[in-house]
Amino acid sequence: MVDETVASEVIQENGWTIFALTGRLDRVTAPQIGEQAESALDSCAKLALDVKHLSYLSSAGIRILLRLAQKAKKEQKAFAVCGAEGFVKEVIEESNMNAIVTIYGERSELG
């Protein structure tokens, strides 16, 4: 059986609020993570989703990224994704999220 859990951590770094995820962002975990990430975006000017430790990203997770990107744009806030590797990176690239969201290889690249 697949462990369908995700953990999040909020970190302040270089003027950014980093919303770091570990585990799976899928149909089961996306609603809760979406609410938490939107709350983080509400309380900052720059939000980065660190997905370095995500093992899985589904279409439900992509919808969360899209919703956050749209909200940030509407509110004139910065939004980025960093740390995508392996399968998660493939999903982000194949969904063309890089046309909507700034993607950084590592958290250290956030400026």
DSSP file (Angstrom, degrees, kcal/mol; ACC not computed):
  #  RESIDUE AA STRUCTURE BP1 BP2  ACC     N-H-->O    O-->H-N    N-H-->O    O-->H-N    TCO  KAPPA ALPHA  PHI   PSI    X-CA   Y-CA   Z-CA
    1    1 A M              0   0    0      0, 0.0     2,-0.3     0, 0.0     0, 0.0   0.000 360.0 360.0 360.0 139.5    0.0    0.0    0.0
    2    2 A V        -     0   0    0      1,-0.1     2,-0.8     2,-0.0     0, 0.0  -0.623 360.0-122.5 -81.5 134.7    1.2    3.5   -0.9
    3    3 A D        -     0   0    0     -2,-0.3     2,-1.0     1,-0.1    -1,-0.1  -0.692  24.7-164.3 -77.4 111.3    1.7    5.9    2.0
    4    4 A E        +     0   0    0     -2,-0.8     2,-0.3    19,-0.1    -1,-0.1  -0.465  42.6 119.6 -98.8  62.1   -0.6    8.8    1.0
    5    5 A T        -     0   0    0     -2,-1.0    19,-2.5    20,-0.0     2,-0.3  -0.859  38.5-169.9-123.7 159.7    0.7   11.4    3.4
    6    6 A V  E     -A   23   0A   0     -2,-0.3     2,-0.4    17,-0.3    17,-0.2  -0.992   5.4-159.3-144.8 144.6    2.3   14.8    3.0
    7    7 A A  E     -A   22   0A   0     15,-2.8    15,-2.3    -2,-0.3     2,-0.3  -0.939   8.3-160.9-122.6 148.5    4.0   17.1    5.5
    8    8 A S  E     -A   21   0A   0     -2,-0.4     2,-0.3    13,-0.2    13,-0.2  -0.939   7.1-172.5-129.9 153.9    4.6   20.8    5.2
    9    9 A E  E     -A   20   0A   0     11,-1.9    11,-2.9    -2,-0.3     2,-0.5  -0.995  15.4-143.8-143.1 137.3    6.9   23.3    6.9
   10   10 A V  E     +A   19   0A   0     -2,-0.3     2,-0.4     9,-0.2     9,-0.2  -0.915  24.6 175.6-107.4 127.2    7.0   27.0    6.6
   11   11 A I  E     -A   18   0A   0      7,-2.5     7,-3.9    -2,-0.5     2,-0.5  -0.967  26.2-137.4-130.6 141.9   10.4   28.7    6.7
   12   12 A Q  E     +A   17   0A   0     -2,-0.4     2,-0.3     5,-0.2     5,-0.2  -0.899  36.3 159.8 -98.9 126.8   11.5   32.3    6.3
   13   13 A E  E >   -A   16   0A   0      3,-2.6     3,-2.4    -2,-0.5    -2,-0.1  -0.943  60.7 -17.1-153.2 125.1   14.6   32.6    4.0
   14   14 A N  T 3  S-     0   0    0     -2,-0.3     3,-0.1     1,-0.3    -2,-0.0   0.820 126.3 -50.5  51.9  38.4   16.1   35.5    2.0
   15   15 A G  T 3  S+     0   0    0      1,-0.3     2,-0.3    96,-0.0    -1,-0.3   0.463 118.6 109.7  82.1   0.5   12.8   37.5    2.2
   16   16 A W  E <   -A   13   0A   0     -3,-2.4    -3,-2.6    94,-0.1     2,-0.7  -0.800  67.3-133.5-106.7 149.0   10.8   34.6    0.9
   17   17 A T  E     -Ab  12  47A   0     29,-2.9    31,-2.6    -2,-0.3     2,-0.6  -0.930  27.9-153.5 -94.5 119.0    8.3   32.4    2.8
   18   18 A I  E     -Ab  11  48A   0     -7,-3.9    -7,-2.5    -2,-0.7     2,-0.8  -0.852  10.5-164.0 -99.5 123.8    9.2   28.9    1.9
   19   19 A F  E     -Ab  10  49A   0     29,-3.2    31,-1.6    -2,-0.6     2,-0.4  -0.867  18.2-164.4-106.2  95.1    6.4   26.3    2.0
   20   20 A A  E     -Ab   9  50A   0    -11,-2.9   -11,-1.9    -2,-0.8     2,-0.4  -0.680   2.1-160.8 -91.5 132.2    8.4   23.0    2.0
   21   21 A L  E     -A    8   0A   0     29,-2.7    32,-0.8    -2,-0.4     2,-0.4  -0.871  10.2-174.5-115.6 144.3    6.6   19.8    1.2
   22   22 A T  E     +Ab   7  53A   0    -15,-2.3   -15,-2.8    -2,-0.4     2,-0.4  -1.000  55.9  11.7-134.2 133.2    7.6   16.2    1.9
   23   23 A G  E    S-Ab   6  54A   0     30,-2.0    32,-3.7    -2,-0.4    33,-1.1  -0.890 104.1 -16.0 113.2-134.9    5.7   13.1    0.7
   24   24 A R  E     - b   0  56A   0    -19,-2.5     2,-0.8    -2,-0.4    33,-0.2  -0.950  39.7-161.3-120.2 130.1    2.9   12.9   -1.8
   25   25 A L  E     + b   0  57A   0     31,-2.6    33,-2.5    -2,-0.4    36,-0.5  -0.885  46.6 127.8-107.7  99.0    0.8   15.8   -3.2
   26   26 A D  S  > S-     0   0    0     -2,-0.8     4,-3.0    31,-0.2    -2,-0.0  -0.622  76.0 -65.6-138.7-168.4   -2.2   14.0   -4.7
   27   27 A R  T  4 S+     0   0    0      1,-0.2    -2,-0.0    -2,-0.2     0, 0.0   0.785 129.9  48.1 -60.7 -28.3   -6.0   13.9   -4.6
   28   28 A V  T  4 S+     0   0    0      1,-0.1     4,-0.3     2,-0.1    -1,-0.2   0.903 123.0  29.2 -78.0 -43.3   -6.0   12.9   -1.0
   29   29 A T  T  > S+     0   0    0      1,-0.1     4,-2.2     2,-0.1     5,-0.3   0.675  99.8  83.2 -94.3 -18.8   -3.5   15.4    0.4
   30   30 A A  H  X S+     0   0    0     -4,-3.0     4,-3.1     1,-0.2     5,-0.2   0.870  85.4  55.4 -59.2 -43.2   -4.1   18.3   -2.1
   31   31 A P  H  > S+     0   0    0      0, 0.0     4,-1.9     0, 0.0    -1,-0.2   0.940 113.1  41.2 -58.2 -46.7   -7.1   19.9   -0.4
   32   32 A Q  H  > S+     0   0    0     -4,-0.3     4,-2.2     2,-0.2    -2,-0.2   0.927 117.8  46.5 -66.1 -45.4   -5.4   20.3    3.0
   33   33 A I  H  X S+     0   0    0     -4,-2.2     4,-2.9     1,-0.2     5,-0.2   0.880 109.5  55.8 -66.1 -37.6   -2.1   21.5    1.5
   34   34 A G  H  X S+     0   0    0     -4,-3.1     4,-2.4    -5,-0.3    -1,-0.2   0.925 109.0  46.3 -59.8 -45.0   -3.9   23.9   -0.8
   35   35 A E  H  X S+     0   0    0     -4,-1.9     4,-2.1    -5,-0.2    -2,-0.2   0.923 114.3  47.7 -63.2 -44.5   -5.6   25.6    2.1
   36   36 A Q  H  X S+     0   0    0     -4,-2.2     4,-2.1     2,-0.2    -2,-0.2   0.910 113.2  47.6 -63.8 -42.7   -2.3   25.7    4.1
   37   37 A A  H  X S+     0   0    0     -4,-2.9     4,-2.5     2,-0.2    -1,-0.2   0.896 110.9  50.9 -67.6 -40.2   -0.4   27.1    1.1
   38   38 A E  H  X S+     0   0    0     -4,-2.4     4,-2.2    -5,-0.2    -1,-0.2   0.888 109.5  51.5 -64.1 -37.5   -3.1   29.7    0.4
   39   39 A S  H  X S+     0   0    0     -4,-2.1     4,-1.0     2,-0.2    -2,-0.2   0.907 109.7  49.5 -63.6 -41.8   -2.9   30.8    4.0
   40   40 A A  H >< S+     0   0    0     -4,-2.1     3,-0.6     1,-0.2    -2,-0.2   0.908 110.5  50.5 -62.7 -41.7    0.8   31.2    3.8
   41   41 A L  H >< S+     0   0    0     -4,-2.5     3,-1.4     1,-0.2    -2,-0.2   0.868 104.1  59.1 -64.5 -36.6    0.4   33.2    0.6
   42   42 A D  H 3< S+     0   0    0     -4,-2.2    -1,-0.2     1,-0.3    -2,-0.2   0.802 108.3  45.7 -60.5 -28.8   -2.1   35.5    2.4
   43   43 A S  T << S+     0   0    0     -4,-1.0     2,-0.3    -3,-0.6    -1,-0.3   0.179 112.2  48.6-105.8  17.9    0.5   36.4    5.0
   44   44 A C    <   -     0   0    0     -3,-1.4     3,-0.1     1,-0.1   -28,-0.1  -0.928  63.1-137.3-146.8 171.5    3.5   37.1    2.8
   45   45 A A  S    S+     0   0    0     -2,-0.3    33,-2.3     1,-0.3     2,-0.4   0.643  96.1  35.9-101.5 -22.2    4.7   39.0   -0.3
   46   46 A K  E     - c   0  78A   0     31,-0.2   -29,-2.9   -31,-0.2     2,-0.5  -0.966  66.9-177.6-138.7 118.2    6.8   36.2   -1.8
   47   47 A L  E     -bc  17  79A   0     31,-2.6    33,-1.9    -2,-0.4     2,-0.4  -0.959   2.8-173.4-119.0 131.5    5.9   32.5   -1.5
   48   48 A A  E     -bc  18  80A   0    -31,-2.6   -29,-3.2    -2,-0.5     2,-0.7  -0.988  16.8-144.8-121.5 131.8    8.1   29.6   -2.8
   49   49 A L  E     -bc  19  81A   0     31,-2.8    33,-2.6    -2,-0.4     2,-0.8  -0.858  13.2-155.0 -92.9 113.7    6.9   26.0   -2.8
   50   50 A D  E     +bc  20  82A   0    -31,-1.6   -29,-2.7    -2,-0.7     3,-0.3  -0.823  21.3 169.3 -92.8 111.1    9.9   23.8   -2.1
   51   51 A V  E >   +     0   0A   0     31,-2.7     3,-2.0    -2,-0.8    34,-0.3   0.170  38.0 116.7-107.7  15.6    9.1   20.4   -3.7
   52   52 A K  E 3  S+     0   0A   0     30,-0.4    -1,-0.2     1,-0.3    31,-0.1   0.828  82.3  41.5 -54.2 -35.4   12.5   18.9   -3.3
   53   53 A H  E 3  S+b   22   0A   0    -32,-0.8   -30,-2.0    -3,-0.3     2,-0.4   0.190  85.5 115.6-104.5  16.9   11.2   16.2   -1.0
   54   54 A L  E <   -b   23   0A   0     -3,-2.0    34,-0.3   -32,-0.3    31,-0.2  -0.709  42.4-171.5 -80.7 135.2    8.0   15.4   -2.8
   55   55 A S  E    S+     0   0A   0    -32,-3.7     2,-0.3    -2,-0.4   -31,-0.2   0.618  70.8  23.6 -97.8 -16.2    7.9   11.9   -4.1
   56   56 A Y  E     -b   24   0A   0    -33,-1.1   -31,-2.6    31,-0.1     2,-0.4  -0.994  54.9-173.7-153.4 140.5    4.7   12.2   -6.1
   57   57 A L  E     -b   25   0A   0     -2,-0.3   -31,-0.2   -33,-0.2     2,-0.1  -0.962  14.6-171.8-138.0 117.8    2.8   15.0   -7.7
   58   58 A S     >  -     0   0    0    -33,-2.5     4,-2.0    -2,-0.4     3,-0.3  -0.368  45.0 -91.6 -99.5-179.2   -0.6   14.4   -9.3
   59   59 A S  H  > S+     0   0    0      1,-0.2     4,-2.2     2,-0.2     5,-0.1   0.826 127.7  59.2 -62.4 -30.8   -2.9   16.5  -11.4
   60   60 A A  H  > S+     0   0    0      2,-0.2     4,-1.3     1,-0.2    -1,-0.2   0.884 106.1  48.3 -63.9 -37.1   -4.6   17.6   -8.1
   61   61 A G  H  > S+     0   0    0    -36,-0.5     4,-2.0    -3,-0.3    -2,-0.2   0.886 108.2  53.4 -68.6 -39.5   -1.2   18.9   -7.0
   62   62 A I  H  X S+     0   0    0     -4,-2.0     4,-2.7     1,-0.2    -2,-0.2   0.894 105.2  55.3 -61.5 -39.7   -0.7   20.7  -10.3
   63   63 A R  H  X S+     0   0    0     -4,-2.2     4,-2.7     1,-0.2    -1,-0.2   0.870 105.2  53.0 -61.2 -35.8   -4.1   22.4   -9.8
   64   64 A I  H  X S+     0   0    0     -4,-1.3     4,-2.6     2,-0.2    -2,-0.2   0.938 109.6  48.0 -63.2 -46.7   -2.8   23.6   -6.4
   65   65 A L  H  X S+     0   0    0     -4,-2.0     4,-2.5     1,-0.2    -2,-0.2   0.922 113.0  48.3 -59.4 -44.4    0.2   25.1   -8.1
   66   66 A L  H  X S+     0   0    0     -4,-2.7     4,-2.5     2,-0.2    -2,-0.2   0.924 111.4  49.3 -62.6 -45.5   -2.0   26.8  -10.7
   67   67 A R  H  X S+     0   0    0     -4,-2.7     4,-2.3     1,-0.2    -1,-0.2   0.903 112.6  47.8 -61.9 -42.0   -4.4   28.2   -8.1
   68   68 A L  H  X S+     0   0    0     -4,-2.6     4,-2.7     2,-0.2    -1,-0.2   0.908 111.5  50.6 -65.2 -41.8   -1.5   29.6   -6.1
   69   69 A A  H  X S+     0   0    0     -4,-2.5     4,-2.3    -5,-0.2    -2,-0.2   0.915 112.3  46.6 -62.7 -43.0    0.1   31.1   -9.2
   70   70 A Q  H  X S+     0   0    0     -4,-2.5     4,-2.5     2,-0.2    -2,-0.2   0.911 113.3  48.4 -66.0 -42.5   -3.2   32.8  -10.2
   71   71 A K  H  X S+     0   0    0     -4,-2.3     4,-2.1    -5,-0.2    -2,-0.2   0.922 112.0  49.3 -63.4 -45.0   -3.8   34.1   -6.7
   72   72 A A  H  <>S+     0   0    0     -4,-2.7     5,-3.2     1,-0.2     4,-0.3   0.918 112.0  48.4 -61.3 -43.8   -0.3   35.5   -6.4
   73   73 A K  H ><5S+     0   0    0     -4,-2.3     3,-1.2     3,-0.2    -2,-0.2   0.931 111.2  49.8 -62.7 -45.4   -0.6   37.2   -9.8
   74   74 A K  H 3<5S+     0   0    0     -4,-2.5    -1,-0.2     1,-0.3    -2,-0.2   0.868 116.5  42.0 -60.4 -37.6   -3.9   38.7   -8.9
   75   75 A E  T 3<5S-     0   0    0     -4,-2.1    -1,-0.3    -5,-0.2    -2,-0.2   0.335 113.5-118.4 -93.3   6.4   -2.5   40.0   -5.6
   76   76 A Q  T < 5 +     0   0    0     -3,-1.2     2,-0.3    -4,-0.3    -3,-0.2   0.913  67.0 139.2  56.0  48.3    0.7   41.1   -7.2
   77   77 A K      < -     0   0    0     -5,-3.2     2,-0.3    -6,-0.1    -1,-0.2  -0.820  56.6-106.3-116.3 158.2    2.8   38.8   -5.1
   78   78 A A  E     +c   46   0A   0    -33,-2.3   -31,-2.6    -2,-0.3     2,-0.4  -0.668  36.7 179.6 -84.9 139.3    5.8   36.7   -6.1
   79   79 A F  E     +c   47   0A   0     -2,-0.3    23,-0.9   -33,-0.2     2,-0.3  -0.995   6.6 161.0-140.5 135.1    5.3   32.9   -6.4
   80   80 A A  E     -cd  48 102A   0    -33,-1.9   -31,-2.8    -2,-0.4     2,-0.4  -0.954  28.9-137.8-146.6 163.7    7.9   30.3   -7.4
   81   81 A V  E     -cd  49 103A   0     21,-2.4    23,-3.0    -2,-0.3     2,-0.3  -0.978  27.1-179.4-122.0 138.9    8.5   26.6   -7.2
   82   82 A C  E     +cd  50 104A   0    -33,-2.6   -31,-2.7    -2,-0.4   -30,-0.4  -0.963  49.7  30.5-138.4 157.0   11.9   25.2   -6.3
   83   83 A G        +     0   0    0     21,-1.4    22,-0.2    -2,-0.3     2,-0.1   0.545  63.5 164.8  82.6  10.2   13.7   21.9   -5.9
   84   84 A A        +     0   0    0     20,-0.6     2,-0.3     4,-0.1    -1,-0.2  -0.399   9.9 166.9 -65.8 131.9   11.8   19.8   -8.4
   85   85 A E    >>  -     0   0    0    -34,-0.3     4,-1.2   -31,-0.2     3,-1.0  -0.943  42.1 -16.6-139.1 159.6   13.6   16.5   -9.2
   86   86 A G  H 3> S+     0   0    0     -2,-0.3     4,-2.1     1,-0.2     5,-0.1  -0.104 126.5   1.3  53.7-131.8   12.8   13.2  -10.9
   87   87 A F  H 3> S+     0   0    0      1,-0.2     4,-2.4     2,-0.2    -1,-0.2   0.875 134.0  53.5 -59.2 -41.8    9.1   12.3  -11.3
   88   88 A V  H <> S+     0   0    0     -3,-1.0     4,-2.2   -34,-0.3    -1,-0.2   0.906 108.8  49.5 -62.7 -41.8    7.9   15.6   -9.8
   89   89 A K  H  X S+     0   0    0     -4,-1.2     4,-2.6     2,-0.2    -1,-0.2   0.908 109.9  51.8 -62.4 -42.5   10.1   17.6  -12.2
   90   90 A E  H  X S+     0   0    0     -4,-2.1     4,-3.0     2,-0.2     5,-0.2   0.918 109.7  48.9 -60.3 -44.6    8.7   15.6  -15.2
   91   91 A V  H  X S+     0   0    0     -4,-2.4     4,-1.6     2,-0.2    -1,-0.2   0.916 112.2  48.5 -62.8 -43.6    5.1   16.3  -14.1
   92   92 A I  H  <>S+     0   0    0     -4,-2.2     5,-1.9     2,-0.2     6,-0.5   0.926 115.4  44.4 -63.0 -44.9    5.8   20.0  -13.7
   93   93 A E  H ><5S+     0   0    0     -4,-2.6     3,-1.4     1,-0.2    -2,-0.2   0.918 112.9  50.1 -66.3 -44.1    7.5   20.2  -17.1
   94   94 A E  H 3<5S+     0   0    0     -4,-3.0    -1,-0.2     1,-0.3    -2,-0.2   0.763 109.0  52.4 -68.6 -24.3    4.9   18.1  -18.9
   95   95 A S  T 3<5S-     0   0    0     -4,-1.6    -1,-0.3    -5,-0.2    -2,-0.2   0.435 109.2-126.5 -88.3   1.0    2.1   20.2  -17.5
   96   96 A N  T X 5 +     0   0    0     -3,-1.4     3,-1.7    -4,-0.2     4,-0.3   0.772  59.7 147.4  58.7  29.5    3.9   23.4  -18.8
   97   97 A M  G >>< +     0   0    0     -5,-1.9     4,-3.4     1,-0.3     3,-1.7   0.775  60.8  72.7 -63.3 -24.7    3.8   25.0  -15.4
   98   98 A N  G 34 S+     0   0    0     -6,-0.5    -1,-0.3     1,-0.3     5,-0.2   0.680  89.9  59.7 -65.8 -15.0    7.1   26.6  -16.2
   99   99 A A  G <4 S+     0   0    0     -3,-1.7    -1,-0.3     1,-0.1    -2,-0.2   0.658 119.1  27.9 -80.8 -16.9    5.1   28.9  -18.6
  100  100 A I  T <4 S+     0   0    0     -3,-1.7     2,-0.4    -4,-0.3    -2,-0.2   0.717 122.4  44.8-111.9 -34.2    3.0   30.1  -15.6
  101  101 A V  S  < S-     0   0    0     -4,-3.4     2,-0.4   -21,-0.0    -1,-0.2  -0.902  80.7-116.0-120.7 141.5    5.3   29.8  -12.6
  102  102 A T  E     -d   80   0A   0    -23,-0.9   -21,-2.4    -2,-0.4     2,-0.5  -0.646  35.1-156.6 -73.1 128.3    9.0   30.7  -12.1
  103  103 A I  E     -d   81   0A   0     -2,-0.4     2,-0.4   -23,-0.2   -21,-0.2  -0.932  10.0-170.6-114.0 128.1   10.9   27.4  -11.5
  104  104 A Y  E     -d   82   0A   0    -23,-3.0   -21,-1.4    -2,-0.5   -20,-0.6  -0.924  23.0-140.7-115.6 143.3   14.2   27.3   -9.6
  105  105 A G  S    S+     0   0    0     -2,-0.4     2,-0.3   -23,-0.2    -1,-0.1   0.898  87.1  16.7 -66.8 -40.3   16.4   24.3   -9.3
  106  106 A E  S >  S-     0   0    0    -24,-0.1     3,-1.5   -23,-0.1     4,-0.2  -0.932  73.8-119.4-134.0 155.2   17.3   24.9   -5.7
  107  107 A R  G >  S+     0   0    0     -2,-0.3     3,-1.8     1,-0.3    -1,-0.1   0.822 110.4  68.2 -59.9 -32.7   16.0   27.1   -2.9
  108  108 A S  G 3  S+     0   0    0      1,-0.3    -1,-0.3     3,-0.0   -26,-0.0   0.670  88.5  66.7 -64.4 -16.4   19.3   28.9   -2.8
  109  109 A E  G <  S+     0   0    0     -3,-1.5    -1,-0.3     2,-0.0     2,-0.2   0.602  71.5 111.8 -80.9 -12.3   18.5   30.4   -6.2
  110  110 A L    <         0   0    0     -3,-1.8   -94,-0.1    -4,-0.2   -62,-0.0  -0.448 360.0 360.0 -63.5 129.3   15.6   32.5   -4.8
  111  111 A G              0   0    0     -2,-0.2    -1,-0.2   -96,-0.1   -97,-0.0   0.436 360.0 360.0-110.4 360.0   16.6   36.1   -5.0
